[in-house]
């Protein structure tokens, strides 16, 4: 887990440029910055898309919880750990920006639970089950509750909060293998991209490694619109 402003190795020159009022990277697109598996950007018939970034191509498909229109000009992909305090802060910054530009910004969530947090993996699996059972809006309500009540997370709380989204206890068992595969796949993708900690975000082609406050992230997002 990393806090960007506390570690200038993360996002270094870009953060300094942003803080100085100069926006770099994340250039505006005429259309969506993703391409489908068939090669056409924003093809609604394709099950998988790819976002080209400085780390390599990031996959996006229907199993990824997401908010915003598929043809958004700005795509944010967030690799995150529900028990990481810097991920919590980054998540609320990104959610605020997505809500401010909900017709133009697409947010895609990727699971990257780390071993230093006892319930991080269980939280990711439970959150993915909520997504599979109840859909994207329920996932993001669950996502917000996990981050807001981060220090309360345990097995009982996960069951209770999932139930609040209409997910029965038997579904938590039945859907667990599918959810575990997605969490594992996200972690493997993070490894392929060279991600070493959380939070780790992509804003179109730009890498944002660590947490940065709203005032720093806002011009970066808006430069893509």
N, C-alpha and C positions, 0 to 999 in steps of 0.2 A: 504494500500500500504506500502511496506517495502523495504528498501535497506539493503541487507544482511551484507555487510562489516561495516555498521554503527550500526548494532545491532547484537552482538555476540550470542544472544539467538536464532537467526535464523541460522540453519545449523551448529551451534556451533562447536563441536569437529571435525566434518568432514571438515569444512572450515579451521580450524587451522591446521589440518593434511595436507590438500592439500597445504596450503601456506608454510608448512614446507617441501614439496616435497614428502610426503607420501600419496599415493592414497588409500582410503578405500572405500569399498562398490562397487556397480555397477560392479559385476564380469562378465567376458566374458562369452558368451553363444556359444555353438556349433551351435545353430539355433536361431530363433527369440525368444525373452523373453515372447511373448504373447501366450495365448492359445485360441483356438476357443471355441465357445459355446458348441461344440461337444467334446471338450477336447484335440484336436490335435493342437499343435502349428503351426501357420502360415497356417492353412487350408484355401485355397483361395475360397472354396465353402461356407464357413461360413459367415453369415452376421455380426456377432458380435464376438469381441475378448475381452479378459481380460488381463490386465497387473497387475501382483501381485506386490504390493508395501508395504512399512512399514506402510502406512496408511490404507491398504486394497486393494481390487481389483478395478482397474479403467477400465471402459468400453470404448471400441473403436468400432465404426461402420461406415458405409458408409456416415452418415450424419455429421461426424467430418471432417472439413478441414484438410488436411494433405499433407505432402511432403515426398518423399523418398519411397524406396521399402518396401512392406509389410513384406518381410522376413529379414529386417534389424536386425542386432544383437543388436543395440542400439536404443531404443525407448524413445523419449522425449515427454512427455505430458505437455502442458503449459496451466494453468488456468490464464486468463489474462483479464485486463480491458483497453480498448483503450484510456482512458483519464488519466490513472495512469502513471506518469513519470518514476517510477521504472520499470513498465511493458514495457514501450518503450525501456529503456536501456537493459533490459533482452531479449526482442524480437530480438534486433539487434545482441546481442551476440549469441543467439541460432541460428538465421538465418545464421550467418557467419560460425558457426561450422557445421551446416547441409550442407552448400554449400561446405565446405572443405572436407566433408566425405559423399557426397551425395549418394554414392553406399552402404553405411553402416549405415547411421543414418536416422531414420524416425521421423519426427516432426508432432505431433498431437495437434491441437489447440482446447481449450475449453473456452467458454465464461463465464466470471465471473464479470459482470459489478457491480460496487458498488454505493451505494446511494449518496456518497459524490461528484460524478461527474455528472453534469447536462445531458450530452449527452452520457454517457457511455452505457446505455441500448439501446438507439436509434442507436448508432454506432454498437453494437453487432448485433442487428436485421438487420440493413442494410448490414453488412458484411456477415451474414448468407444468406441473400437473394442473394447477389452477388455470393456466393458459389453455391446455389441451381440453379441459372439461368445460370451462366457462368463457373462454375467449379473451381477446386483448384488453378490453376495458377492465374486466375482473382482474387480469394479471397486473395491470398497472395500479389498481387499488391495493392489491396485495403487496406489490412492490413498494408503494409508498408507506404502507403500514409497517413492513419489515424495516425500512430505513428509519421511520419515525420512532419505532419502539425497539430499536436495535439491541439494547441491553436486556430486553425481556425475552429474547428468542430462546425457546427450548422446544422439545418435541410436543408438549401439550399446547403451547401457544401456536405452533404451526398447524396443528389439527384444528384448533379453535378458529384461527383466522381463515383457514381454507373453508371451514364450514360456513363462515359468515359470507363467503362468496358462492355458496350453494354446492360446494364440493363435499360429497359424503366420504366417510371414513373408508368404505370399501373401494372407492375410486382412488384414494391415496395409495392403496395396495395394488390395485389392478393396473393403474397407469404408471407405477413406479419404474418398471423396466424401460418403457419408452422415454420417460423423462430423464432417466439416468443416461441413456444413450445420447440424448441431446446435450446434456451437460458435459459428457465426455467428449463429444464431437466439438463443442465450443472450445474446450480446453486444448484439444489437439490442434484446432485451427489457430488458437493463440500461440501455441508452440511453433507452428509453421511460420507465423508472422514475426516471431522473435519477441513476443510480449513477455516481459519479466515481472510485471507487477500490476496492481490495480490502483486507481482507475486508469484505463487506457481507452482513449476515444479516437475515432476518425471523423473528421468533418470534411466530407467529400474526400479529396486526395490528401488532406493535411492530417498529420499525426499530432494528437494532443496527449502527451504522456504525463499523467499526474493530474492533480486538482488545480483548477484556476477559478477565480471568483467571477461572478456575473459580469463585472465591469470589463474584464479581460475577454471573456468568451463572447459577449454581445457583438463587438465589431467583427470578430472572426466569423460568426454565423451570418451576420448581415452582409458581409462581403461576398457571400455565395448567392445572394438573392437578386 
